[in-house]
């Protein structure tokens, strides 16, 4: 009888183990900010309400000069494994009613701010996974830079639901509290541009630093001799002069 009870106990632990290791969706606990909604019914609070029903998402106005964005302020720094996003849609009324996000920038704020860029599939009513794998993240912004063509409202785009998945050990050990810097009002679009520009400058500086010392950045002009080539030519001239002199003496 004891063996049966022990086996049943071990089976219960084995069945519960995968659930204990699953990532946790922290989005419903985040403070959510968004750019101007295109429709009051499609407000930012719908992004993490665990509901993908009709009008239960967020829609923003799409403009290439001022793209729509959403920001999630985490309750504490966390290890974010991935982000799950579902494009905003109203398939119950009409498929491809709104423009689906195509190219997005994900701004991660943690030990060091960075930007990840993704291209989404042109799918509705399905979650798409964005691999992250970043630690100590306390704020996440998503900027929609480009969209797939819509049908009825091409200038409206957004997400039906966003899930921010964190590792379970983060959930258990991290203290609850305000994340650093969350009181500063800023525009994720401008922040993303600044970080990308810095990354490009750093790459250019690295490329310049890799140029060997003593080499000129500008190519030499056609017909122009390098210092080494000029020295060899002078030596050849001296040799020819000596040979000619010796030939005359003989």
C-alpha positions as CSV (number, residue, x, y, z in Angstrom):
1,X,0.0,0.0,0.0
2,X,2.9,2.4,0.9
3,X,4.5,1.7,-2.5
4,X,1.3,2.6,-4.3
5,X,0.9,5.8,-2.4
6,X,4.6,6.7,-3.1
7,X,4.2,6.0,-6.8
8,X,1.0,8.1,-7.0
9,X,2.9,10.9,-5.2
10,X,5.9,10.7,-7.7
11,X,3.5,10.7,-10.6
12,X,1.7,13.8,-9.3
13,X,5.1,15.6,-8.9
14,X,6.2,14.7,-12.4
15,X,2.9,15.9,-13.8
16,X,3.2,19.2,-12.0
17,X,6.9,19.8,-12.9
18,X,6.4,21.1,-16.5
19,X,3.8,23.6,-15.2
20,X,6.3,24.9,-12.6
21,X,8.9,25.5,-15.3
22,X,6.6,27.3,-17.7
23,X,7.2,31.0,-18.4
24,X,4.8,33.5,-16.7
25,X,2.9,36.2,-18.6
26,X,3.7,39.4,-16.7
27,X,1.9,41.8,-19.1
28,X,-1.4,42.0,-17.0
29,X,0.7,43.4,-14.1
30,X,2.4,46.1,-16.2
31,X,1.5,49.7,-16.4
32,X,0.6,50.3,-20.1
33,X,1.0,53.5,-22.1
34,X,0.1,53.9,-25.8
35,X,0.1,56.5,-28.5
36,X,-3.2,58.0,-29.4
37,X,-5.9,55.3,-29.9
38,X,-7.7,55.4,-33.2
39,X,-10.9,54.4,-31.5
40,X,-11.9,54.9,-27.8
41,X,-13.2,51.3,-27.6
42,X,-9.7,50.0,-28.7
43,X,-7.8,51.5,-25.7
44,X,-4.4,50.4,-24.5
45,X,-5.8,48.7,-21.4
46,X,-7.1,45.9,-23.7
47,X,-3.6,44.9,-24.7
48,X,-3.1,42.7,-21.6
49,X,-6.6,41.8,-20.5
50,X,-6.3,38.1,-21.5
51,X,-9.2,38.6,-23.9
52,X,-8.9,38.5,-27.7
53,X,-12.6,39.0,-28.4
54,X,-14.0,41.7,-30.7
55,X,-12.8,45.2,-29.9
56,X,-10.7,43.8,-27.1
57,X,-7.4,45.0,-28.5
58,X,-5.6,48.3,-29.1
59,X,-5.6,50.3,-32.4
60,X,-3.4,53.3,-33.1
61,X,-3.2,55.7,-36.0
62,X,-0.5,54.6,-38.5
63,X,1.8,57.3,-39.8
64,X,5.3,56.7,-41.1
65,X,6.5,60.0,-39.7
66,X,5.0,59.4,-36.3
67,X,4.4,55.7,-35.9
68,X,2.2,54.2,-33.3
69,X,3.7,52.7,-30.1
70,X,2.9,51.0,-26.9
71,X,4.9,50.8,-23.7
72,X,4.9,48.3,-20.9
73,X,6.4,49.3,-17.5
74,X,7.1,46.1,-15.6
75,X,6.4,45.9,-11.8
76,X,10.0,44.8,-11.2
77,X,13.1,44.0,-13.3
78,X,12.6,40.6,-14.9
79,X,14.3,38.1,-17.2
80,X,12.2,38.3,-20.3
81,X,12.4,35.1,-22.4
82,X,10.0,36.1,-25.2
83,X,7.1,38.4,-26.3
84,X,3.9,37.1,-27.9
85,X,1.9,39.4,-30.1
86,X,-1.4,39.1,-31.9
87,X,-2.2,41.7,-34.6
88,X,-5.4,43.7,-34.0
89,X,-8.4,42.3,-36.0
90,X,-12.1,42.1,-36.1
91,X,-12.5,38.9,-38.1
92,X,-16.0,38.4,-36.7
93,X,-17.1,41.4,-38.8
94,X,-14.5,41.4,-41.6
95,X,-11.1,39.8,-42.3
96,X,-8.2,42.2,-42.9
97,X,-10.2,45.1,-41.7
98,X,-7.2,46.8,-40.2
99,X,-3.5,47.0,-41.3
100,X,-1.5,44.3,-39.7
101,X,1.9,45.3,-38.2
102,X,4.8,44.2,-40.5
103,X,8.1,45.7,-39.2
104,X,8.4,46.6,-35.6
105,X,11.1,47.8,-33.2
106,X,11.2,46.4,-29.6
107,X,12.9,48.8,-27.2
108,X,14.2,47.0,-24.1
109,X,15.3,48.9,-21.1
110,X,17.5,47.1,-18.5
111,X,21.2,47.1,-17.6
112,X,21.7,48.6,-21.1
113,X,19.0,49.9,-23.4
114,X,18.8,48.1,-26.8
115,X,16.6,47.8,-29.8
116,X,15.5,44.5,-31.5
117,X,13.8,44.6,-34.9
118,X,11.3,42.0,-36.1
119,X,9.3,41.3,-39.2
120,X,5.9,39.8,-38.4
121,X,3.9,37.5,-40.6
122,X,0.7,38.7,-42.3
123,X,-1.5,36.6,-40.0
124,X,-4.6,37.4,-38.0
125,X,-6.0,35.7,-34.9
126,X,-2.7,34.0,-34.1
127,X,0.1,34.8,-31.6
128,X,3.5,35.4,-33.1
129,X,6.6,34.8,-31.0
130,X,9.4,37.3,-30.6
131,X,12.5,35.7,-28.9
132,X,14.1,38.1,-26.4
133,X,16.3,36.4,-23.8
134,X,17.2,39.6,-21.9
135,X,17.8,40.0,-18.1
136,X,16.9,42.8,-15.7
137,X,14.3,44.3,-18.1
138,X,12.1,46.9,-16.5
139,X,10.5,48.5,-19.5
140,X,9.5,47.4,-23.0
141,X,8.2,49.5,-25.9
142,X,6.9,48.3,-29.3
143,X,7.0,50.7,-32.2
144,X,5.1,49.8,-35.4
145,X,7.3,51.1,-38.3
146,X,5.6,49.4,-41.3
147,X,2.3,47.6,-41.9
148,X,0.7,45.2,-44.4
149,X,-2.0,46.9,-46.5
150,X,-5.4,46.9,-44.9
151,X,-8.8,46.8,-46.4
152,X,-11.2,49.2,-44.9
153,X,-9.0,51.2,-42.4
154,X,-5.4,51.2,-43.8
155,X,-4.4,53.9,-41.4
156,X,-5.3,51.9,-38.3
157,X,-3.1,49.2,-36.8
158,X,-2.3,47.7,-33.4
159,X,-2.4,44.5,-31.4
160,X,-5.2,42.4,-30.1
161,X,-3.1,41.1,-27.2
162,X,0.5,41.2,-26.0
163,X,2.1,38.7,-23.6
164,X,5.4,39.3,-21.9
165,X,6.8,36.0,-20.8
166,X,9.3,36.0,-17.9
167,X,11.2,33.0,-16.4
168,X,9.5,31.6,-13.2
169,X,12.6,32.1,-11.1
170,X,12.3,35.9,-11.8
171,X,8.8,35.8,-10.6
172,X,9.7,34.1,-7.3
173,X,12.8,36.0,-6.3
174,X,12.3,39.5,-7.7
175,X,11.0,42.1,-5.2
176,X,7.8,44.0,-6.1
177,X,8.4,47.7,-6.6
178,X,8.7,50.4,-9.1
179,X,11.3,50.0,-11.9
180,X,13.9,52.7,-12.3
181,X,13.2,55.6,-14.5
182,X,9.5,54.9,-15.0
183,X,8.5,58.4,-14.0
184,X,10.2,60.0,-17.0
185,X,7.8,60.7,-19.9
186,X,9.5,60.0,-23.2
187,X,8.7,59.0,-26.7
188,X,9.7,55.4,-27.6
189,X,9.9,56.4,-31.3
190,X,12.7,59.0,-30.6
191,X,14.4,56.7,-28.1
192,X,14.5,53.9,-30.7
193,X,16.0,56.2,-33.3
194,X,18.7,57.4,-30.9
195,X,19.7,53.9,-29.8
196,X,19.9,52.7,-33.5
197,X,21.9,55.7,-34.5
198,X,24.4,55.1,-31.6
199,X,24.7,51.4,-32.7
200,X,25.4,52.6,-36.3
201,X,28.1,55.1,-35.1
202,X,29.7,52.4,-32.9
203,X,29.8,50.0,-35.9
204,X,31.4,52.7,-38.1
205,X,33.9,53.5,-35.4
206,X,34.9,49.8,-35.1
207,X,35.3,49.5,-38.8
208,X,37.6,52.6,-38.9
209,X,39.6,51.3,-35.9
210,X,40.3,48.0,-37.8
211,X,42.1,49.9,-40.6
212,X,45.9,48.9,-40.2
213,X,48.2,51.7,-38.9
214,X,50.0,53.6,-41.5
215,X,47.5,52.9,-44.3
216,X,45.7,55.9,-45.9
217,X,42.0,56.0,-45.9
218,X,42.1,57.5,-49.3
219,X,43.3,55.4,-52.3
220,X,46.4,56.6,-54.1
221,X,45.9,58.4,-57.3
222,X,46.4,56.6,-60.6
223,X,50.1,56.6,-61.6
224,X,51.3,57.8,-58.1
225,X,54.0,55.7,-56.5
226,X,54.0,54.7,-52.9
227,X,57.1,55.5,-50.7
228,X,58.3,51.9,-51.0
229,X,57.8,51.8,-54.8
230,X,59.7,55.1,-55.1
231,X,62.7,53.8,-53.1
232,X,62.9,50.6,-55.3
233,X,62.9,52.8,-58.4
234,X,65.7,55.0,-57.1
235,X,67.8,51.9,-56.3
236,X,67.2,50.5,-59.8
237,X,68.4,53.9,-61.3
238,X,71.5,53.8,-59.2
239,X,72.3,50.2,-60.3
240,X,71.8,51.1,-64.0
241,X,74.1,54.1,-63.6
242,X,76.9,51.9,-62.1
243,X,76.5,49.2,-64.7
244,X,76.7,51.9,-67.5
245,X,79.8,53.4,-65.9
246,X,81.5,50.0,-65.6
247,X,80.6,49.2,-69.2
248,X,82.3,52.4,-70.4
249,X,85.4,51.7,-68.3
250,X,85.8,48.3,-69.9
